[in-house]
């Protein structure tokens, strides 16, 4: 059985809105980042503390064996705080079942959908389900209608045979690095209220593994590794860039102006970073001889420079009766002025060759907007 689901709950916010995401080919496998490795380490130690108590609390600067992450005071505090929050929740719920990092089958969404929930707990006595997710990033993740957690909810209802109309659900998202009023975002609701959202995920899952899944652009593209090769995302991005060229209204009030500028300024920094990364990739491929539609290479040559050591130039020039030692060794142009034959100079010089990326605007625009 595969260790990874083709319909992972962690990507439900993408394939739930864009079924074609699952079928996009040639998405480069992304290596783990330092941030993701830190998250893995904090999750692991947090789970160990929940299951085995403080004996599993990492020491200062202890190295996590699987990721190689050094457990700083910040990371240790995050894992301990997460474990304490979960433990406090557990103490308040009578007669409970659940698990830490337990695989959940989610057949009511799709037979190939499964995932590992950070922590889940159920109680038949009070008809409650609690689902916990630990997020170590800085971007806010809301518990409200969280697609990943809705997948887990579907799996939990199926596993334990709970009746959704009689079950109260609590989604808890713990984000110690997110700058919001409280580090834990909790959303309470009746399980049956989410039938519609779970059905949407089910429909998207079956479309994703169907014959012709459709790609749709939207906010989910930000977290999609396939956005650089997805036609829907590329076309939407091109249209967005065109919108940025629209005239700015001059009659905005101060509040609207400040908000608009802050949004554009932040987007501008993201676009600059995106452009720098893409430019490096395009240049490397074009300069190595590959064909990137709409782009080419222009070669430039620098000024002539002597290709052999100065003392050799002096000796050769002296053989032809030319003194090139005035104020140091003369440049190739100065040597010619002093009387050294141009053909001789030509045989002794070299020019540095440089490459510059060029673009064919008409070809690029046609490919982007009219294909």
DRENDO-1510 file (C-alpha; in Angstrom, 1 decimal, always signed):
<recs>
REC; n; res; u; v; w
REC; 1; UNK; +0.0; +0.0; +0.0 .
REC; 2; UNK; +1.3; +3.4; -0.9 .
REC; 3; UNK; +2.7; +5.6; +1.9 .
REC; 4; UNK; +1.3; +8.7; +0.2 .
REC; 5; UNK; -2.2; +9.4; -0.9 .
REC; 6; UNK; -2.9; +10.6; -4.4 .
REC; 7; UNK; -5.6; +12.7; -2.7 .
REC; 8; UNK; -3.8; +14.0; +0.4 .
REC; 9; UNK; -6.0; +15.9; +2.9 .
REC; 10; UNK; -3.1; +18.4; +3.3 .
REC; 11; UNK; -3.7; +19.5; -0.3 .
REC; 12; UNK; -7.5; +19.4; -0.2 .
REC; 13; UNK; -7.7; +23.1; -0.4 .
REC; 14; UNK; -6.0; +22.8; -3.8 .
REC; 15; UNK; -7.6; +19.7; -5.4 .
REC; 16; UNK; -10.9; +20.6; -3.8 .
REC; 17; UNK; -10.9; +23.8; -5.9 .
REC; 18; UNK; -8.8; +22.5; -8.8 .
REC; 19; UNK; -9.4; +18.8; -9.6 .
REC; 20; UNK; -6.8; +19.0; -12.4 .
REC; 21; UNK; -4.0; +19.5; -9.8 .
REC; 22; UNK; -3.8; +15.7; -9.2 .
REC; 23; UNK; -3.3; +14.9; -12.8 .
REC; 24; UNK; -0.7; +17.6; -13.6 .
REC; 25; UNK; +2.4; +15.8; -14.8 .
REC; 26; UNK; +6.1; +16.8; -14.5 .
REC; 27; UNK; +5.6; +18.7; -11.2 .
REC; 28; UNK; +9.2; +18.8; -9.9 .
REC; 29; UNK; +9.5; +17.0; -6.5 .
REC; 30; UNK; +10.2; +19.7; -4.0 .
REC; 31; UNK; +13.0; +18.9; -1.5 .
REC; 32; UNK; +12.2; +19.6; +2.2 .
REC; 33; UNK; +12.9; +23.1; +3.3 .
REC; 34; UNK; +14.4; +24.1; +6.6 .
REC; 35; UNK; +11.0; +25.4; +7.7 .
REC; 36; UNK; +9.3; +22.1; +6.8 .
REC; 37; UNK; +11.9; +20.1; +8.6 .
REC; 38; UNK; +11.4; +22.2; +11.7 .
REC; 39; UNK; +7.7; +21.5; +11.5 .
REC; 40; UNK; +8.3; +17.8; +11.2 .
REC; 41; UNK; +10.6; +17.9; +14.3 .
REC; 42; UNK; +8.1; +19.9; +16.4 .
REC; 43; UNK; +5.3; +17.6; +15.4 .
REC; 44; UNK; +7.3; +14.5; +16.3 .
REC; 45; UNK; +8.4; +15.8; +19.7 .
REC; 46; UNK; +4.9; +17.1; +20.5 .
REC; 47; UNK; +3.4; +13.7; +19.7 .
REC; 48; UNK; +6.0; +12.0; +21.8 .
REC; 49; UNK; +5.2; +14.2; +24.8 .
REC; 50; UNK; +1.4; +13.6; +24.4 .
REC; 51; UNK; +1.9; +9.9; +24.3 .
REC; 52; UNK; +4.8; +9.5; +26.8 .
REC; 53; UNK; +4.9; +12.5; +29.0 .
REC; 54; UNK; +7.8; +15.0; +29.8 .
REC; 55; UNK; +10.4; +12.2; +29.6 .
REC; 56; UNK; +10.2; +12.8; +25.8 .
REC; 57; UNK; +10.7; +16.6; +26.1 .
REC; 58; UNK; +13.8; +17.4; +24.0 .
REC; 59; UNK; +16.9; +18.9; +25.7 .
REC; 60; UNK; +18.3; +22.3; +24.7 .
REC; 61; UNK; +19.9; +22.1; +21.3 .
REC; 62; UNK; +19.1; +18.4; +21.0 .
REC; 63; UNK; +19.3; +17.2; +17.4 .
REC; 64; UNK; +16.2; +15.5; +16.0 .
REC; 65; UNK; +17.4; +12.2; +14.6 .
REC; 66; UNK; +15.2; +12.0; +11.5 .
REC; 67; UNK; +15.4; +15.6; +10.3 .
REC; 68; UNK; +18.7; +16.8; +11.7 .
REC; 69; UNK; +17.0; +19.9; +13.2 .
REC; 70; UNK; +18.6; +21.5; +16.2 .
REC; 71; UNK; +15.8; +21.9; +18.8 .
REC; 72; UNK; +16.2; +25.5; +19.9 .
REC; 73; UNK; +14.4; +27.0; +22.8 .
REC; 74; UNK; +11.7; +28.2; +20.5 .
REC; 75; UNK; +11.1; +24.8; +18.9 .
REC; 76; UNK; +11.1; +23.1; +22.3 .
REC; 77; UNK; +8.5; +25.5; +23.6 .
REC; 78; UNK; +6.3; +25.0; +20.6 .
REC; 79; UNK; +6.3; +21.2; +21.0 .
REC; 80; UNK; +5.6; +21.5; +24.7 .
REC; 81; UNK; +2.9; +24.1; +24.3 .
REC; 82; UNK; +1.2; +22.0; +21.7 .
REC; 83; UNK; +1.3; +18.9; +23.9 .
REC; 84; UNK; -0.1; +20.8; +26.9 .
REC; 85; UNK; -3.0; +22.2; +24.9 .
REC; 86; UNK; -3.9; +18.8; +23.6 .
REC; 87; UNK; -3.5; +17.2; +27.1 .
REC; 88; UNK; -5.8; +19.9; +28.6 .
REC; 89; UNK; -8.4; +19.2; +25.9 .
REC; 90; UNK; -8.2; +15.5; +26.6 .
REC; 91; UNK; -8.7; +16.0; +30.4 .
REC; 92; UNK; -12.0; +17.8; +29.8 .
REC; 93; UNK; -13.5; +15.0; +27.6 .
REC; 94; UNK; -14.9; +11.8; +29.3 .
REC; 95; UNK; -14.6; +8.3; +27.9 .
REC; 96; UNK; -12.5; +9.1; +24.8 .
REC; 97; UNK; -10.8; +7.4; +21.9 .
REC; 98; UNK; -8.4; +8.9; +19.5 .
REC; 99; UNK; -4.8; +8.9; +18.3 .
REC; 100; UNK; -1.7; +10.9; +17.6 .
REC; 101; UNK; -0.4; +10.9; +14.0 .
REC; 102; UNK; -2.7; +8.0; +13.2 .
REC; 103; UNK; -3.5; +7.2; +9.6 .
REC; 104; UNK; -7.2; +7.7; +8.7 .
REC; 105; UNK; -8.9; +6.1; +5.7 .
REC; 106; UNK; -11.4; +8.5; +4.1 .
REC; 107; UNK; -13.4; +6.3; +1.8 .
REC; 108; UNK; -16.5; +8.5; +1.9 .
REC; 109; UNK; -14.6; +11.1; +0.0 .
REC; 110; UNK; -12.7; +8.6; -2.2 .
REC; 111; UNK; -11.3; +5.1; -1.7 .
REC; 112; UNK; -7.8; +6.5; -2.5 .
REC; 113; UNK; -8.1; +9.3; +0.0 .
REC; 114; UNK; -6.3; +8.9; +3.3 .
REC; 115; UNK; -4.1; +11.0; +5.6 .
REC; 116; UNK; -2.4; +11.4; +9.0 .
REC; 117; UNK; -4.2; +13.7; +11.4 .
REC; 118; UNK; -2.0; +15.4; +14.0 .
REC; 119; UNK; -4.4; +14.5; +16.8 .
REC; 120; UNK; -8.0; +13.4; +16.9 .
REC; 121; UNK; -10.3; +12.4; +19.8 .
REC; 122; UNK; -13.9; +11.3; +20.0 .
REC; 123; UNK; -16.3; +10.8; +22.9 .
REC; 124; UNK; -19.6; +8.9; +22.5 .
REC; 125; UNK; -20.7; +10.0; +26.0 .
REC; 126; UNK; -20.8; +13.7; +25.0 .
REC; 127; UNK; -21.0; +13.1; +21.2 .
REC; 128; UNK; -18.0; +15.2; +20.5 .
REC; 129; UNK; -15.1; +15.1; +18.0 .
REC; 130; UNK; -12.0; +17.1; +18.4 .
REC; 131; UNK; -9.5; +17.5; +15.6 .
REC; 132; UNK; -6.1; +19.3; +16.2 .
REC; 133; UNK; -3.7; +20.6; +13.6 .
REC; 134; UNK; -0.3; +22.1; +14.5 .
REC; 135; UNK; +1.0; +24.6; +11.9 .
REC; 136; UNK; +4.5; +26.0; +12.4 .
REC; 137; UNK; +4.4; +28.5; +9.6 .
REC; 138; UNK; +3.7; +32.3; +9.8 .
REC; 139; UNK; +0.7; +32.5; +7.4 .
REC; 140; UNK; -2.6; +32.3; +9.1 .
REC; 141; UNK; -4.6; +29.1; +8.8 .
REC; 142; UNK; -8.2; +29.2; +9.8 .
REC; 143; UNK; -10.1; +26.4; +11.5 .
REC; 144; UNK; -13.3; +27.6; +9.8 .
REC; 145; UNK; -14.3; +25.1; +7.1 .
REC; 146; UNK; -10.7; +23.9; +6.9 .
REC; 147; UNK; -10.6; +21.5; +3.9 .
REC; 148; UNK; -7.8; +19.3; +5.4 .
REC; 149; UNK; -9.7; +18.9; +8.7 .
REC; 150; UNK; -13.0; +18.3; +6.9 .
REC; 151; UNK; -11.3; +15.3; +5.2 .
REC; 152; UNK; -10.2; +14.0; +8.6 .
REC; 153; UNK; -13.7; +14.6; +9.9 .
REC; 154; UNK; -15.1; +12.4; +7.2 .
REC; 155; UNK; -12.6; +9.7; +8.0 .
REC; 156; UNK; -13.4; +9.9; +11.8 .
REC; 157; UNK; -17.2; +9.7; +11.2 .
REC; 158; UNK; -16.6; +6.6; +9.0 .
REC; 159; UNK; -14.2; +4.9; +11.4 .
REC; 160; UNK; -16.2; +5.3; +14.6 .
REC; 161; UNK; -19.7; +5.1; +13.0 .
REC; 162; UNK; -20.8; +8.4; +14.6 .
REC; 163; UNK; -24.1; +10.0; +13.6 .
REC; 164; UNK; -23.3; +13.5; +12.2 .
REC; 165; UNK; -26.7; +15.0; +13.2 .
REC; 166; UNK; -25.9; +14.2; +16.8 .
REC; 167; UNK; -22.2; +15.1; +16.9 .
REC; 168; UNK; -20.6; +18.4; +17.8 .
REC; 169; UNK; -17.2; +19.0; +16.2 .
REC; 170; UNK; -14.3; +21.1; +17.3 .
REC; 171; UNK; -11.5; +22.1; +14.9 .
REC; 172; UNK; -8.4; +23.4; +16.7 .
REC; 173; UNK; -5.5; +25.0; +14.8 .
REC; 174; UNK; -2.5; +25.8; +16.9 .
REC; 175; UNK; -0.1; +28.4; +15.2 .
REC; 176; UNK; +2.6; +29.6; +17.7 .
REC; 177; UNK; +4.3; +31.7; +15.0 .
REC; 178; UNK; +1.2; +33.4; +13.6 .
REC; 179; UNK; +0.6; +37.0; +14.6 .
REC; 180; UNK; -3.0; +36.9; +15.6 .
REC; 181; UNK; -4.9; +37.5; +18.9 .
REC; 182; UNK; -4.6; +33.9; +20.1 .
REC; 183; UNK; -2.3; +31.1; +19.0 .
REC; 184; UNK; -5.2; +28.6; +18.9 .
REC; 185; UNK; -8.1; +29.1; +16.4 .
REC; 186; UNK; -11.1; +27.0; +17.4 .
REC; 187; UNK; -14.3; +26.4; +15.4 .
REC; 188; UNK; -17.3; +24.5; +16.8 .
REC; 189; UNK; -20.1; +23.2; +14.6 .
REC; 190; UNK; -22.6; +20.4; +14.1 .
REC; 191; UNK; -21.1; +17.7; +12.0 .
REC; 192; UNK; -24.1; +17.5; +9.7 .
REC; 193; UNK; -23.7; +21.1; +8.8 .
REC; 194; UNK; -20.7; +20.2; +6.8 .
REC; 195; UNK; -22.3; +17.5; +4.6 .
REC; 196; UNK; -22.4; +19.9; +1.7 .
REC; 197; UNK; -18.7; +20.8; +2.0 .
REC; 198; UNK; -17.7; +17.2; +2.3 .
REC; 199; UNK; -19.8; +16.3; -0.7 .
REC; 200; UNK; -18.0; +19.1; -2.7 .
REC; 201; UNK; -14.7; +17.4; -1.7 .
REC; 202; UNK; -16.0; +14.1; -2.8 .
REC; 203; UNK; -17.1; +15.4; -6.2 .
REC; 204; UNK; -13.7; +17.1; -6.7 .
REC; 205; UNK; -11.9; +13.9; -5.7 .
REC; 206; UNK; -13.8; +11.8; -8.3 .
REC; 207; UNK; -13.3; +14.5; -10.9 .
REC; 208; UNK; -9.6; +14.6; -10.1 .
REC; 209; UNK; -9.2; +10.9; -10.8 .
REC; 210; UNK; -11.7; +10.9; -13.7 .
REC; 211; UNK; -11.0; +11.1; -17.4 .
REC; 212; UNK; -10.8; +14.9; -17.9 .
REC; 213; UNK; -10.1; +16.8; -14.7 .
REC; 214; UNK; -10.3; +20.5; -15.0 .
REC; 215; UNK; -7.6; +23.0; -13.7 .
REC; 216; UNK; -9.0; +26.2; -12.1 .
REC; 217; UNK; -7.0; +29.2; -11.0 .
REC; 218; UNK; -7.6; +31.0; -7.7 .
REC; 219; UNK; -6.0; +31.7; -4.3 .
REC; 220; UNK; -5.1; +28.0; -4.0 .
REC; 221; UNK; -2.5; +28.5; -6.8 .
REC; 222; UNK; -0.2; +30.1; -4.2 .
REC; 223; UNK; +0.5; +26.8; -2.6 .
REC; 224; UNK; +0.5; +24.7; -5.7 .
REC; 225; UNK; +3.9; +23.3; -6.9 .
REC; 226; UNK; +2.4; +23.0; -10.4 .
REC; 227; UNK; +1.6; +26.6; -10.9 .
REC; 228; UNK; +4.6; +27.2; -13.2 .
REC; 229; UNK; +3.4; +24.7; -15.7 .
REC; 230; UNK; -0.4; +25.0; -15.3 .
REC; 231; UNK; -2.0; +26.8; -18.2 .
REC; 232; UNK; -4.9; +28.0; -16.1 .
REC; 233; UNK; -2.6; +29.6; -13.5 .
REC; 234; UNK; -0.3; +31.1; -16.2 .
REC; 235; UNK; -3.2; +32.7; -18.1 .
REC; 236; UNK; -4.7; +34.0; -14.8 .
REC; 237; UNK; -1.4; +35.4; -13.8 .
REC; 238; UNK; -0.9; +37.2; -17.1 .
REC; 239; UNK; -4.4; +38.8; -16.7 .
REC; 240; UNK; -3.5; +39.8; -13.2 .
REC; 241; UNK; -0.4; +41.6; -14.4 .
REC; 242; UNK; -2.4; +43.4; -17.0 .
REC; 243; UNK; -4.8; +44.6; -14.3 .
REC; 244; UNK; -1.9; +46.2; -12.4 .
REC; 245; UNK; -1.4; +48.5; -15.4 .
REC; 246; UNK; -4.9; +50.1; -14.8 .
REC; 247; UNK; -5.0; +53.7; -13.8 .
REC; 248; UNK; -5.2; +54.4; -10.1 .
REC; 249; UNK; -8.2; +56.5; -9.0 .
REC; 250; UNK; -7.1; +59.8; -7.5 .
REC; 251; UNK; -10.2; +60.3; -5.3 .
REC; 252; UNK; -9.6; +57.4; -2.8 .
REC; 253; UNK; -10.0; +58.3; +0.8 .
REC; 254; UNK; -6.9; +58.0; +3.1 .
REC; 255; UNK; -7.9; +54.7; +4.6 .
REC; 256; UNK; -8.5; +53.0; +1.2 .
REC; 257; UNK; -5.4; +54.5; -0.3 .
REC; 258; UNK; -3.2; +53.2; +2.6 .
REC; 259; UNK; -4.8; +49.7; +2.3 .
REC; 260; UNK; -4.5; +49.6; -1.5 .
REC; 261; UNK; -0.8; +50.7; -1.3 .
REC; 262; UNK; +0.0; +48.1; +1.4 .
REC; 263; UNK; -1.6; +45.3; -0.7 .
REC; 264; UNK; +0.2; +46.4; -3.9 .
REC; 265; UNK; +3.5; +46.9; -2.1 .
REC; 266; UNK; +3.4; +43.4; -0.7 .
REC; 267; UNK; +2.4; +41.9; -4.0 .
REC; 268; UNK; +5.2; +43.8; -5.7 .
REC; 269; UNK; +7.8; +42.2; -3.4 .
REC; 270; UNK; +6.3; +38.8; -4.1 .
REC; 271; UNK; +6.4; +39.4; -7.8 .
REC; 272; UNK; +10.0; +40.6; -7.7 .
REC; 273; UNK; +11.0; +37.5; -5.9 .
REC; 274; UNK; +9.1; +35.3; -8.3 .
REC; 275; UNK; +10.6; +37.1; -11.3 .
REC; 276; UNK; +14.2; +36.6; -9.9 .
REC; 277; UNK; +13.7; +32.9; -9.5 .
REC; 278; UNK; +12.1; +32.4; -12.8 .
REC; 279; UNK; +14.7; +34.5; -14.6 .
REC; 280; UNK; +17.5; +32.4; -13.2 .
REC; 281; UNK; +15.8; +29.2; -14.4 .
REC; 282; UNK; +15.0; +30.6; -17.9 .
REC; 283; UNK; +18.6; +32.0; -18.3 .
REC; 284; UNK; +20.2; +28.7; -17.3 .
REC; 285; UNK; +18.1; +26.8; -19.9 .
REC; 286; UNK; +18.4; +29.3; -22.7 .
REC; 287; UNK; +22.2; +29.7; -22.2 .
REC; 288; UNK; +22.6; +25.9; -22.3 .
REC; 289; UNK; +21.0; +25.8; -25.7 .
REC; 290; UNK; +17.4; +24.9; -24.8 .
REC; 291; UNK; +14.4; +26.5; -26.5 .
REC; 292; UNK; +12.2; +28.6; -24.3 .
REC; 293; UNK; +9.3; +30.0; -26.4 .
REC; 294; UNK; +9.5; +33.8; -26.5 .
REC; 295; UNK; +13.1; +34.0; -25.3 .
REC; 296; UNK; +16.5; +33.9; -26.8 .
REC; 297; UNK; +20.1; +34.8; -26.1 .
REC; 298; UNK; +22.1; +37.8; -27.3 .
REC; 299; UNK; +25.9; +37.7; -27.2 .
REC; 300; UNK; +28.0; +40.7; -26.4 .
REC; 301; UNK; +31.8; +41.1; -26.6 .
REC; 302; UNK; +33.9; +43.3; -24.3 .
REC; 303; UNK; +36.9; +45.5; -25.2 .
REC; 304; UNK; +40.0; +43.9; -26.5 .
REC; 305; UNK; +42.5; +42.8; -23.9 .
REC; 306; UNK; +45.9; +41.2; -24.1 .
REC; 307; UNK; +45.6; +37.4; -24.0 .
REC; 308; UNK; +49.2; +36.8; -22.9 .
REC; 309; UNK; +51.3; +38.2; -20.0 .
REC; 310; UNK; +52.6; +41.8; -20.1 .
REC; 311; UNK; +56.3; +40.9; -20.4 .
REC; 312; UNK; +55.6; +38.8; -23.5 .
REC; 313; UNK; +53.7; +41.7; -25.1 .
REC; 314; UNK; +56.7; +44.0; -24.4 .
REC; 315; UNK; +59.2; +41.5; -25.9 .
REC; 316; UNK; +57.1; +40.9; -29.1 .
REC; 317; UNK; +56.5; +44.7; -29.6 .
REC; 318; UNK; +60.2; +45.3; -29.1 .
REC; 319; UNK; +61.0; +42.8; -31.9 .
REC; 320; UNK; +59.1; +45.0; -34.3 .
REC; 321; UNK; +60.7; +48.2; -33.0 .
REC; 322; UNK; +57.7; +49.4; -30.9 .
REC; 323; UNK; +58.0; +50.5; -27.3 .
REC; 324; UNK; +54.8; +49.8; -25.4 .
REC; 325; UNK; +56.2; +50.3; -21.9 .
REC; 326; UNK; +55.3; +54.0; -21.5 .
REC; 327; UNK; +53.0; +54.3; -18.5 .
REC; 328; UNK; +52.9; +50.6; -18.2 .
REC; 329; UNK; +51.9; +48.2; -20.9 .
REC; 330; UNK; +49.9; +50.0; -23.5 .
REC; 331; UNK; +46.4; +48.8; -24.4 .
REC; 332; UNK; +45.9; +47.1; -27.8 .
REC; 333; UNK; +44.5; +50.3; -29.2 .
REC; 334; UNK; +47.4; +52.3; -27.9 .
REC; 335; UNK; +49.9; +49.7; -29.3 .
REC; 336; UNK; +48.4; +50.1; -32.8 .
REC; 337; UNK; +48.7; +53.9; -32.5 .
REC; 338; UNK; +52.4; +53.5; -31.4 .
REC; 339; UNK; +52.9; +51.5; -34.7 .
REC; 340; UNK; +52.4; +47.8; -33.9 .
REC; 341; UNK; +50.8; +46.1; -36.9 .
REC; 342; UNK; +47.1; +45.5; -36.5 .
REC; 343; UNK; +47.3; +41.9; -37.6 .
REC; 344; UNK; +49.9; +41.2; -34.9 .
REC; 345; UNK; +47.8; +42.9; -32.3 .
REC; 346; UNK; +44.8; +40.9; -33.4 .
REC; 347; UNK; +46.7; +37.7; -32.8 .
REC; 348; UNK; +47.6; +38.7; -29.3 .
REC; 349; UNK; +44.2; +39.9; -28.0 .
REC; 350; UNK; +41.0; +38.3; -26.8 .
REC; 351; UNK; +37.5; +39.6; -26.0 .
REC; 352; UNK; +35.3; +38.4; -23.1 .
REC; 353; UNK; +32.0; +37.0; -24.3 .
REC; 354; UNK; +28.9; +37.7; -22.3 .
REC; 355; UNK; +25.3; +36.4; -22.7 .
REC; 356; UNK; +22.1; +38.4; -22.2 .
REC; 357; UNK; +18.6; +37.1; -22.2 .
REC; 358; UNK; +16.3; +38.6; -24.8 .
REC; 359; UNK; +12.6; +38.2; -25.4 .
REC; 360; UNK; +10.3; +38.2; -28.4 .
REC; 361; UNK; +7.3; +40.2; -27.1 .
REC; 362; UNK; +5.0; +39.3; -30.0 .
REC; 363; UNK; +5.7; +35.6; -29.8 .
REC; 364; UNK; +5.4; +35.6; -26.0 .
REC; 365; UNK; +2.1; +37.5; -26.0 .
REC; 366; UNK; +0.6; +35.3; -28.7 .
REC; 367; UNK; +1.5; +32.1; -26.9 .
REC; 368; UNK; +0.2; +33.4; -23.5 .
REC; 369; UNK; -3.1; +34.9; -24.6 .
REC; 370; UNK; -4.2; +33.2; -27.8 .
REC; 371; UNK; -3.2; +29.6; -27.6 .
</recs>
